[in-house]
Amino acid sequence: MIRFIAASAMLIASHSLALAQSVAPIDTLYRALGLPEIIEIMREEGMVYGEDLRTDLFGGRGGAQWNAIVADIYDIDGMQETVRNRLDSELAAQNLAPMIDFFSTGVGRKIITLEVSARRALLEKSVEEASKDALAAMIAKKAPRLDLLTEFAEAGEMVDNNVVGAMNSNYAFYSGLAKGGAFPGEMNEEEILSDIWGQEEAIRSDTEEWLYSFLTLAYQPLSDEELQAYTAFFLTDAGAALNRAIFAAFDEMFVSVSLALGQGAALFMAGQEL
């Protein structure tokens, strides 16, 4: 799972056979994973994050100008294209049939629906806090369910992959700030890397809390057997290949977005108007 977890809707069953045959396998998989929906949610998250940056980095200045920059950076068509094309590239040598079969039917389809619903629900702060409280209660009780969630997360190396992705995005953001002249004097690559690595422990802690609270919320309706079936899928060759491809695709998207955000923010941090 990614802090940009996949999810939801399938191809419309009423499409004609001829139309279905015209859809490339990568597009069938892309939709089966719910990526169009999840990227739309990520855009909403990004607009909120843009407001946080405006407050934290340049004292709330920027107004409509900054909002327009953020909206342009979180361009839904560009985000979809980046993820779809990188996914296609990463999976070019793979047989997509097992992936499509798993996420188009049965437990896979159910899981995707739950994931996208949970991700959308977490846009509400109250839901996010409630999910963290539920996780804390599970930890305090040493609930057996937590062991199954841990097995699932470890099958996809989800904590490590999310931490790497977050650090890559942070590096891109710092690079954008530096290129935009946000820092007094020039901040070199070594200094940026040192600062990013200094955040690793905090990023890992935040990632673990977010990931496990998300899993607790999203998979609550699943039986233990269904969750174990999902874990087993990610331990197959097809599941592992898909997991790597999804992380690579979203890493590319977030690095691009973060670099642009850094460059845009630098203008306001330097007191410039666009």
N, C-alpha and C positions, 0 to 999 in steps of 0.2 A: 504494500500500500504506500501511497505517496501522500504527502500533505496536499496532494492533488489527486485524491483517490478516484478511480474510475467508477462509472455507474450507468445505468438505466435503459432507455427505450430501445425496442427492437425495430426491425423493418416492419412496415405495415403488411399484415398477412394477406390483405386483399389485393396487393399488387399483382399484376398479371405475371405469368411465368416468363414471358418475353422480357418484361422490364427487370424482373429479378435476375435473369441471366445476364443482363447488361451491366449489372453492378459488379465492380471489381472486388475480389475477395478482401482486400485491405479495407475497402469502404464498408463492407458487410461487418467485418470485425470491429472497425472503428465505431460503428453505430451500436453493435451488440455490447460493447464496453461502456456505452453511455457517454462517450467522450464529448459529443456536442453539448450535452446537458451540463456536464461537469465543468467544461471550460466557460460556459455562460455564468456558472456560479463563481468560478475563479475571477471572472471580470468584476462581478459585484464585490467580491472580497478585495480586489485590487483598488476599486474606487474608494472603499473605506480606508484601506491602507494609505492611499494618497492623502486623505484628510489627516491621518495621523502624522504623516511626514510633514505636512504643511504646518501643523502645530508644533511639532518637536524640533524641526530644523530651521524654520525661518519665521517663528512667532506668529503664525496664522496669516502672514502676508500672502499675496498672490491671487486670492479670490478667484474670479472667473477665468483669469489667464492660466493659473495653475490647474484648475479643474479641466480646462480644455486640453492641456498638455497630458494630464493623466488619462483622460478619455481617449486621446489619440494613441497613447502608448498601449493601453489595454484595448486595442482594436480587435474585436471578436473574430473577424475574418482572417486577420493576420495570425492570431493565436491558433485558430483551428488549422490553418494551412501549415504552420510550423510543426505542430504536433503530428498531424496526419502524414506529412511528407517524411519526417524523421522516423516515424513508426514503420512506414513502408520501406524505407532504406534499411532499417535495422532487421526487418523480418523478411527481406527479399529472398533469402536462401532457405526460409522455413516453410514447412507445410502448415498452412493456416487452418486447415479443416478441424483439427482437434480443439483449437482455441475457439473457433466459431461455434462448433458443436456444444462445447461446455457452456459458453455464455449465452447461447440462444435458447437453451432448453433447461427444464428442471431447476435444480438447485442453483446453477450458475446464473440463470435469468433472475431468480428470486433474490440472490445476493446483490446483483447489480442494482436492482430496484431499491433495495434497502440502503445501499451505499449512497446513491444519489439523493435519496430522501434525507438521510442523516446529514449529508454535507450541506444541503439547503437549510435544514433546521438549525445548523450551527451558525448560520448568519445572525441568529438571535443570541445576544449575550446571555440571556437567562438560560437558554438551552445549553450553551457551552459550559456555564457554571454548574448546571445540574448534571451534566455528563461527567465533569471532573469529580463532583461529589459522589456519584455512583461508583466511579473507579476507586476512590478513596475507601468507600465502604467495602468493596470487594477485596481490596488489599488488607484492610483491617480484619476481615473475617477469614482471610486466606481461602477465598472461594475457589473451588476446583475449576470453575469456568476460566479463571485467570490463567491457569496452566495451559488450557486449550488456546487462548488468545496469544499467549507467549509462543507456543509452538507454531501458530500461524504466522506471527510476525517474524519469527526466526527463519521460517521456510523461505520467506522472500527477502531476508536481510533488510527489513523495512526501516529499522532505526538507523542503521549505518547508511543506507542509501539516502534517507531523508536528511541526515546530517551532512553528508557530502553535497547534496543538492543545495541545502541552505547556505553552506559555506561558499560554494561556487557562486551563488546569487549575491551573497554579501561582497565577495571579491569584485564581481562585476559592478555592483553599486558604488563601492569605494573607487573603482577605476573611473566610473562616470563622473563622480564628484571631483576627482583629481584632474581629469581632462577638462572639466568645466571651470577649473580655477577656484574651487570652493575652499581650498586649504591655503593658509598663509605660507608661502614658500612651496616648493615642489615636494610632494609625497611620492617617494619611489616605490617600486614594486616590492622590494624587501620589507619596507615599513608597512605596506598594506597587508602583506602576507603575515607579518608578525602580529598585527592587530587582529586579523581574522582568526588566526590560530589561538589567540588569547580568548576568543569567544567560544571556542569549541565545547568546553564543559557546559556552559550555559545553554548553548544551542542543543546539545544532547539531552539535557534535562528537560527543556521545553518540548523537544520532539517526542520524548518518551511519554510525557504527560498527555500531549495532544493526541498522539497515535493511539494510545491505549484507551483514552476516554472516548475517542471516535469509535474504536472497535467495540467498546462496551455498548455504546449507543446503537450503532448500526446493526450489530449482529445479535442483539438481545432476542429478536424473534426466532433466531435459528436454533434448531436442536443441536445437541453435541455432535450427532452423526453428520449433520449437514456442514457444520463448521470443520469437522475432520475431513470431509470430502473436499472442501475448498483447499485445505492445507495440502492434501494429497495431490491435488492438481498442480500446485506450485512446485511440487517436488518432482514432477515429470519433466522430461526434456522440453516439451512444448510450453509448459507453465513457466519454467525457468527462463526460456528464451523470450517469452512475452513480458515477463517481469522486468528483465534487463532492458527491453525495447521501450517499455512505458517510461521507466525512469530516465532513459537517455533522451526521449522525446520531450518530456516535461523539463528536464534540465536545460535543454537548448532554448526552450521557450522562456523560462524564467531568467536565464542569463541575459537574453536579449532585452527582456522587459526591465530588468534591474539596471543594466547599463544605461538604458534610455532614461530611467527615473533619476539615476545619479546625475546625468548630464543636465536634465531639466532642473533638478533641485539646486544644482550648483549656481545657476543664474540668479536665483532668489536669495541664496545664502550669501552671494557676493553683493547683494543689494541692487542688482540690475533689474530693469523692467523690460519685458519683451515687446 
